Amino acid sequence: MTTTLERDTTTRAKLPDSKYANGGGTDGVGAGRFHWTVELFYRASDSGIFDEPKQWELIDGDLWRRDELNPPHAFTTRKIGRLMRRLFEPTFLVQEEKPIHLAENSEPMPDVCVVADRDDEYASRHPVSEEVRLLIEVADATGIKDTGEKADLYAQAGIADYWVVLVNRRQINVYRAPENGEYSSPRELRDGDTISPLAAPDVSIAVSDLLPPLE
């Protein structure tokens, strides 16, 4: 069956601010839920259904509205991005808030991601899981999404080194070496601790260098 997407305000009105966006149809995934694919999302974006397509990321067939970047979140993301560029470039590429392609129904936009240096190829595609060397999400509130659904997604994709920076707690949860699509309990690091990325084991990073300054 061919799906035709047209720009209309009634379709746009169906996209809620809650956990995921429903397209108003079903495909066997669950009553009332529309199971999005990457291809369908881009077609919908090109047709003008989304006012701000960059505010959405695709997680396991659901469209999630990205959190608003308040100052602590934005500051921390910039700070981590600068640090990772100093550590990893030009050997690897560091991208901020850019998509990575994990499956036909999953294309998240992590806050900071270190990927293999294949810049010319990225002109026609997004990095895939095998090219991810380090993935970092910044959470200025509870971090439920980043330590829950996103951690599950990244584990299933085989992401070997995943950090969640919990700004309000001044804590970093480190998830590594997923087995059978699952991470074991995270290693919890706080001020005074250090961490070495798997892609740069000789580098020691102070947890405080990944967090905003103390007030």
N, C-alpha and C positions, 0 to 999 in steps of 0.2 A: 504494500500500500504506500502511495506517495503522499507525504504530508506537505501541504502548501502553507507557508507562513506569510501573513500579511501584517502590515503595520496598522494596528488599531488600538485605540485607547482602552477598549474593554479588556483586551488581552493584557495590556500593561497593568491594569487595575487589579488583575488576579495575582500579581506578584507581591506577596506580603513582606513585611519587615521581620518576620519571625524566622525560625530556624531554617526552613527551606522554602523554595518557591514552587508552588503547584501550578501546572499548566492546565489543570481542569480535566485531564483525561486519565485513563488507566491503561496499563499494558501488562497486567498480571502481577505487578510489584506490590500493589496494595490499593485498596479502594480509595479513589479520589486523588491518588498520587500520580504525577507524571514523571516517568523515568527519563531523565535527560542524558544525552550523550554529548561528547565534545563536538561532534559534527553538527548536531541539532542546535546546540548552544550558539555556535558561530553563525549558523544560518539565521537564527533568531536575532542575534546581534546585528548582523548585516542588514536585516529587514527593518531595523529600527524599533523593535519591540521594547528593548531596554533603553531607558534614558541614559543610564550610566553603567554600561556593561563591565567596566573595570571594578565596580563595586561588588561583583559577584564572583564566586569561585565554585567549581563543580567538584563535589565530594560524593563519590559512590552513587551517582545518579541524582543527587539532590543539589539544588542551587542554594548556596549559603551567602547571605549578605556579609561582606567583610566589615569588621569592627571599625568604627570611626577612630582615626588616629589622634588621640589626645596628645598634649605635649610630652608627657613621659614616654608614651609608646613611640612617638615619632623620634624623639631624642635618642632613645635607646636603640632603635633600628638604625639610625644614622651612625651612631657611635660604633655599633657592632660591624656595620658595613665597612666603615673606614678601617677598623682594625683588621678585618678579614682581608681586605685588599692589600694592606701592608704585608700581611703574612703569606698570602697565597698567590697574588698576581706577580709576574705574568705566567707562572706555571699553570695555574687554574684561573677560571673566571669567577667573579663574585657578582651576583645579581640580587637586587632588592625588589620585593613585591612584583616579581615577574613569574609567569606560569611555568610549571613543569608538567610534563605529560606522563601520567602514571598508568592510565588505562583508558579504554574507549569511553568510560563514564566518569573519569576523575582527572581533573586538571586544576590542582590547587595553586595558590599564589603565596608561597611562604615568605616571611618577612626578609630573611637573608638565606641565600643558598650558594654554596660553593660547588661548581660543576667543572667537568672536563673542558679543556680549551679546544672547542670546536666551533669557534665563532662564526666562520663562514657557513657552516651547516645550519646554525641557528637562525640564519636569514630566512629559512623556509620551514623550520620546525622548532618546537620547544625542546629543551633538554628532557631526557627520559631518566628513569630511575637508575639505570646502570651508570649514568654519567654523574650522578650526585655524589659528592665527596663529604659534604656536611650540610645539614639542613637545620635552620634555627627559626623558631617561632617566638615572638615576643607577646607576652600576655600581661596587661596592666590591671586586670581584674582577677577573676577566679581561675582562669586558665582551663576551665572545664572542657571546652572544645579542643584545645591544643593537647591536653593530656588524655582526652577520651577518643572521640571520633577520628581526629587527625592522627593521633598516635597509632590507632588501629590501621588507618589507611597507609601510613608510612611503613609500618611493620609488614603489612601484606605486600607492599611494593619492594621490600627488601632493603630499605634505607638503613645503612649500617651505623650511622652516627646522627642522632637527632637530639637537639637540645631545646628545651622550653625555658625561656627566661621569664620568671615570674617577678615582675617589677615590684609589686606591692609587698611581696614577701622577702625581696632581696635574696632570691633562691633560684638555682638552676637545676632542673631535672634533666638528667642525661639518660637517654635510651640508646642501647647498643645491641648489636648482634642478634637480630630477631631470629627466632626459630619457629618453624611451622606457622609463619605469618603472625607471630606475636612477640612483643618485647617482654622481657622479665621485668621485675620491679625496677623503677628508675633509681639511679644514684642521685642523691640530693646533695647539692653543694651550696655553700653560703660564703659570705664575706670571710676572707682569710684562707679559703681553699683555692686550689689551682686546678686547671684541667688542660689536657693535651688532646688536640683533635686526632682522630685516627689517621687522617691524611697527612698530619705533620707531627708525628709522635715525639720529636725532639723539641717541640715548642711547648712552653709552659705559659698558660694564660691565667692571670689572676681573675677570680670571679668578679671582683670589684671593677675590673676593666670592661666588663660586659653589662654593667648596671649604671643608672644615673648616680650622680654624686649624692652623698648623704646631706640632708638639709641641716 
